[in-house]
Amino acid sequence: MRLLLPSYVRSAELKQAPADPSEGCKDLLSGASGARMEKFLAISRKRQRGLVVVLEDPDRLDAAAILRGCDAFGVSEVHFIFEATKAFDPLANRQVMKSEGSNLWVCSRVFESVGDCLHHLDRRGFTRVGIAQTHHVGAVNFFSAPAFCEEKLALWLSCNSSHLNDQVVSSSVYVPAPAKVAGLAISNLVAAVLAEVTRCRRATCPSGHWSFSREEQRAYVQWCVAIHTKRHPTLQQASQESSLSPEYERLGRLRAELARQGW
């Protein structure tokens, strides 16, 4: 299995996590100012713990719009699965423009198969809920469904199909649309779902319950620093890379750095 963005921070590493989330990034700090680090920490405090969006075979434009919604509602991770569509890296420059920069703030993982993603989510203990694009047998009206307050919730969307594979999710929901509308655009659908899930989570649990732990803040800040350092290299780094250059070669080194951190 080849993942562009492998497994999450391992438990052995979390036990050694420093009290200050920025301490684990000191080898990269030369590429980020103190004000920039404060911004990374501030955003990490607004992310929701235990909420992941899974996009199966997404389109580039849909993915960019969905990432904007995920950024707005504090989703910490989006998982990309490419089986039936041409793969792309969510960190590519064209995705920066299409997502208006949200792809740099929402952590992404890329999988080559549904099975790989299922294994990853199961290993981390996530409950998988499918988002159906249209009403079908077995799907529950989203606004009548129980509150989405699982400690670890993965919202799964099959972008290439209006129906979901029941074998990959434990339950599925659909968002009802007016009679003359076949269904919401995918990005609008995800935004509506995230808005309601966020409302339910905040209404059901005490303030701060869904905030990142210190270890999760540290992992998120390291992600941000690695992205920032690669996009704003020092003169020495820029000269070293000037002779290499296809964008995906640079992305490969960035992904290798993120993998070294445990992402």
Steps between C-alpha positions, in 0.01 A plus 500: 500500500641842403354795683596854413420589858538198731379419847410743774729579792590167662413440867865453596577846362205659678632384837815699432315811384622829651268714711533785251367393157759718326796324666480204261552738206827665606694347213264681262454826689752686287240501223217649710490818705366522854185672373451222246537236773239682709265486202558126462426446870190722486357301210582169668284608796202543265522154343254227599641186654382169357330628182620379160353534150566219251475575126486194277606575141461879520524751216763774536249785501259326736787413733617861512152629588455226762834592657379858542197372691715269712732788584204721598352241738826392659540154346850380581550246222369407156578157358523462123445161332588455133380174345285593198627855439840646417692575818620849589681636801278730712807714572568576133522868402185488286308373804629797702332735252181296467455454875611859574776363721286271716689193379804631690309521831300177489723195542466251215571131462499320166409132452516280194201284595186492713645206691809698601287785632266262684796334668640838605166620645430170677845502655429846641151401622283721276127451447424536128179677394421528130362814335266401217455749219138392449243314703530122478388198700676487835598867511352707783384859468801692626291739710321208669816301573644469852751764609841446344697494823723196457845570639649405162275563201588454133254647248534298179398637160516301175551784252459291185173337597168613643489184714731363766650158548332382820802285576725800564269694736307406812208728408413760237305825486365726226412869496146552367470751216198687356282296263632649175866466596673168438749564779748750637837555338759286678682790664171651621391161627815458707476857632139445613595175673803653672297796623244273666760255636693789653181642654407161649847444642513842664145478635542153648844522663657761731717778364849380415403133474584483129823701523832345402714338767855631545630215285250574222587871512866409469435276199289767330758775560771276355286452190458878463871569550601237244255643243612858568870413483459323165298785349733769636850350477817677604732619223721198559207258474372676188839473327523131587159435346531724195657227287241235593165636457195322383245598760423144598868434570491780755170369634662158537765648728234686695298182546817320611558770763139472620534121514816541710292700749242221515240642260 
